[in-house]
Amino acid sequence: MKKGRVFSGARPTGRQHLGNYLGAIRNYVALQDEYE
């Protein structure tokens, strides 16, 4: 089965903070095996 792609829209530069982790990064980790 072909895996879909997820685009995060997160900026690759700048400091990571708790809001980034709770709002987005935690979800990306959960989805990493399902998508490319």
DSSP file (Angstrom, degrees, kcal/mol; ACC not computed):
  #  RESIDUE AA STRUCTURE BP1 BP2  ACC     N-H-->O    O-->H-N    N-H-->O    O-->H-N    TCO  KAPPA ALPHA  PHI   PSI    X-CA   Y-CA   Z-CA
    1    1 A M              0   0    0      0, 0.0     2,-0.3     0, 0.0     0, 0.0   0.000 360.0 360.0 360.0 136.5    0.0    0.0    0.0
    2    2 A K        -     0   0    0      1,-0.1     2,-0.3    33,-0.0     0, 0.0  -0.556 360.0-130.7 -76.8 135.3    1.3    3.4   -0.9
    3    3 A K        -     0   0    0     -2,-0.3    32,-0.2     1,-0.1     2,-0.1  -0.661  17.2-132.5 -86.8 140.8    1.9    5.7    2.0
    4    4 A G        -     0   0    0     30,-0.5    32,-3.0    -2,-0.3     2,-0.4  -0.256  21.2-115.3 -79.1 174.5    0.5    9.3    2.0
    5    5 A R        -     0   0    0     30,-0.2     2,-0.5    31,-0.2    -1,-0.1  -0.896  16.7-155.0-116.4 146.4    2.5   12.4    2.9
    6    6 A V        -     0   0    0     -2,-0.4     2,-0.5    22,-0.0    29,-0.0  -0.982   4.3-157.4-119.5 127.1    2.0   14.8    5.7
    7    7 A F        -     0   0    0     -2,-0.5    -2,-0.0     1,-0.1     0, 0.0  -0.921   4.4-168.7-104.7 124.4    3.3   18.4    5.5
    8    8 A S        -     0   0    0     -2,-0.5    -1,-0.1     2,-0.1     3,-0.1   0.872  16.9-147.1 -83.1 -38.6    3.8   19.9    8.9
    9    9 A G        +     0   0    0      1,-0.3     2,-0.2     0, 0.0    -1,-0.1   0.520  48.7 144.7  78.1   4.5    4.3   23.6    8.1
   10   10 A A        -     0   0    0      1,-0.1    -1,-0.3     2,-0.0    -2,-0.1  -0.519  54.9-115.0 -76.5 143.0    6.7   23.8   11.1
   11   11 A R        -     0   0    0     -2,-0.2    -1,-0.1     1,-0.1     0, 0.0  -0.616  13.5-147.7 -78.1 134.7    9.6   26.1   10.8
   12   12 A P  S    S+     0   0    0      0, 0.0     2,-0.3     0, 0.0    -1,-0.1   0.589  78.7  62.0 -78.9  -8.8   13.0   24.2   10.8
   13   13 A T  S    S+     0   0    0      2,-0.1    -2,-0.1     0, 0.0     2,-0.1  -0.715  77.9  48.4-113.6 165.8   14.7   27.1   12.5
   14   14 A G  S    S-     0   0    0     -2,-0.3     2,-0.2     2,-0.0     0, 0.0  -0.148  91.0 -48.5  94.0 168.5   14.3   28.7   15.9
   15   15 A R        -     0   0    0     -2,-0.1     2,-0.3     1,-0.0    -2,-0.1  -0.491  48.2-131.7 -78.1 142.4   13.9   27.4   19.3
   16   16 A Q        -     0   0    0     -2,-0.2     2,-0.3     4,-0.0    -2,-0.0  -0.735  31.4-177.5 -87.2 142.3   11.5   24.6   20.1
   17   17 A H    >>  -     0   0    0     -2,-0.3     4,-2.1     1,-0.0     3,-0.6  -0.841  43.3 -90.6-136.1 174.1    9.3   25.2   23.1
   18   18 A L  H 3> S+     0   0    0     -2,-0.3     4,-2.9     1,-0.3     5,-0.3   0.840 122.3  56.8 -57.1 -37.4    6.7   23.3   25.1
   19   19 A G  H 3> S+     0   0    0      1,-0.2     4,-2.3     2,-0.2    -1,-0.3   0.900 107.1  48.9 -62.2 -41.1    3.9   24.7   23.0
   20   20 A N  H <>>S+     0   0    0     -3,-0.6     4,-2.2     2,-0.2     5,-1.9   0.926 113.6  47.3 -62.4 -44.2    5.5   23.3   19.8
   21   21 A Y  I  <>S+     0   0    0     -4,-2.1     5,-2.1     3,-0.2     6,-0.3   0.957 117.5  39.6 -64.1 -51.2    5.9   19.9   21.5
   22   22 A L  I  <5S+     0   0    0     -4,-2.9    -1,-0.2     1,-0.2    -2,-0.2   0.857 121.9  42.8 -68.7 -35.0    2.4   19.6   22.9
   23   23 A G  I  <5S-     0   0    0     -4,-2.3    -1,-0.2    -5,-0.3    -2,-0.2   0.795 135.1 -11.2 -84.5 -28.9    0.7   21.1   19.8
   24   24 A A  I >X5S+     0   0    0     -4,-2.2     4,-1.9    -5,-0.2     3,-0.7   0.651 117.2  61.9-138.3 -55.3    2.5   19.5   16.9
   25   25 A I  I 3><S+     0   0    0     -5,-1.9     4,-2.1     1,-0.3     5,-0.2   0.861 102.7  55.6 -59.9 -39.9    5.7   17.5   17.4
   26   26 A R  H 3><S+     0   0    0     -5,-2.1     4,-1.5    -6,-0.3    -1,-0.3   0.892 109.3  48.4 -59.4 -39.0    4.1   14.9   19.6
   27   27 A N  H <> S+     0   0    0     -3,-0.7     4,-1.5    -6,-0.3    -1,-0.2   0.869 107.3  55.0 -69.8 -36.6    1.5   14.2   16.9
   28   28 A Y  H  X S+     0   0    0     -4,-1.9     4,-1.0     1,-0.2    -2,-0.2   0.899 106.3  51.9 -63.0 -39.9    4.1   13.9   14.2
   29   29 A V  H >< S+     0   0    0     -4,-2.1     3,-0.5     1,-0.2     4,-0.3   0.901 108.5  50.9 -63.2 -40.0    5.9   11.2   16.2
   30   30 A A  H 3< S+     0   0    0     -4,-1.5     3,-0.3     1,-0.2    -1,-0.2   0.815 115.8  42.0 -67.0 -29.9    2.7    9.3   16.5
   31   31 A L  H >X S+     0   0    0     -4,-1.5     4,-1.5     1,-0.2     3,-1.4   0.518  84.6  98.1 -93.7  -6.5    2.1    9.5   12.7
   32   32 A Q  T << S+     0   0    0     -4,-1.0    -1,-0.2    -3,-0.5    -2,-0.1   0.757  84.2  47.8 -61.6 -27.1    5.6    8.8   11.5
   33   33 A D  T 34 S+     0   0    0     -4,-0.3    -1,-0.3    -3,-0.3    -2,-0.1   0.675 111.2  51.3 -85.6 -16.6    5.0    5.1   10.8
   34   34 A E  T <4 S+     0   0    0     -3,-1.4   -30,-0.5    -4,-0.1     2,-0.3   0.738 113.3  38.4 -89.8 -24.7    1.8    5.7    8.9
   35   35 A Y     <        0   0    0     -4,-1.5   -30,-0.2   -32,-0.2   -32,-0.1  -0.793 360.0 360.0-127.0 165.6    3.0    8.3    6.4
   36   36 A E              0   0    0    -32,-3.0   -31,-0.2    -2,-0.3    -4,-0.1   0.436 360.0 360.0 -75.5 360.0    6.1    9.1    4.4
